[in-house]
Amino acid sequence: MISSRFVLSALLVIALFTQAGCGDAGDGNGSPSPSAGSAGVEVDLARRLQTQGLEKNPQYWPVVTPLINEPLALLQMDQQLLQGTSATIVARRYESSLVELVRRANIARAFVYVSSDLACTSSPFGGGVAADTVIVIDGKMLDLMADVANGLAMRESGRLSLTIPQVVDLAAAQQMSFSRFCTTTNPLAFPDARLSSQEFNRSVEMFTQFLGGVFFHEFGHTWNWHSLFKLRENAFVPGGGFSSYTSAVEDNADLIAGVLSAKAGHDPALVKMSFDLMAFSYFYRRSPGSYSFNNTTSWQSQYSQTSPNYSSLAARKSLLDAGFSGWQRR
Ligand SMILES: [Zn+2]
């Protein structure tokens, strides 16, 4: 026998899909809204994301029903994430780059925090984690990206004769050794002091675009109500946990990251590299010293799905490309 709770949950989920025009939050590749004509979901997303002062996609809204108070449940998700990470939040860490990204993508407000090391919190996710409005980014991965950006800038100016994998591996050996877990570290493999001012400016720009790949993905979760979607999905399929987004929701966030990176005027190659660095830091931390960036960029790694929550890196990059394309065709 079907309980009344199940029926109402089903109605809520159906309402979400109906509201979404076949659910762009739900399946990541949903049909475009009627106003988008035949342009495709990425063009529809790009049109919505070109709005100035981005906050939340106005297509959705939480509701209060006799069975669930969605606004309250979303607030509790934010509080849970903040409580689980607050001890590691480093005030103002990478703030100037985050402020610049908010300006470039024209985001109204973003409650974004940097943790010294997400692995040392109750939300041990690689990259970052988003609740309803709160975003926490893994500072350990950002420390690696800053070191890598310094190495790449010296490499571009011809002062460093290392391959890109060698730059990443050297930075990781410094930033992600066991002794540096749970703490922040400025670039060590390629210290700021070794860079010319021109190289430093180039490094800051590359770092900002790396950070954009991560931040815009997490912002995609908050903008497109993915916590609300998970809340309604969990009413259907209990036990998912609020931050274990399904691959479909992750795909949608990747598409949004592509659109916003294009809106910010970023280089698709750097944005895609940020996804490789994000995956690399996840695996490197589990076997420091015995994992190389060459492993991440290998054909096998790019095309295998290593987590049920995420598509393969190759698929995620094609979603970024689709986001860039959607922005150009909006
Ligand atoms: Zn995500």
Boltz pocket constraint, residues with backbone or C-beta under 6 A from the ligand:
constraints:
  - pocket:
      binder: B
      contacts: [[A, 128], [A, 217], [A, 218], [A, 221], [A, 245], [A, 250], [A, 253]]
      max_distance: 6.0
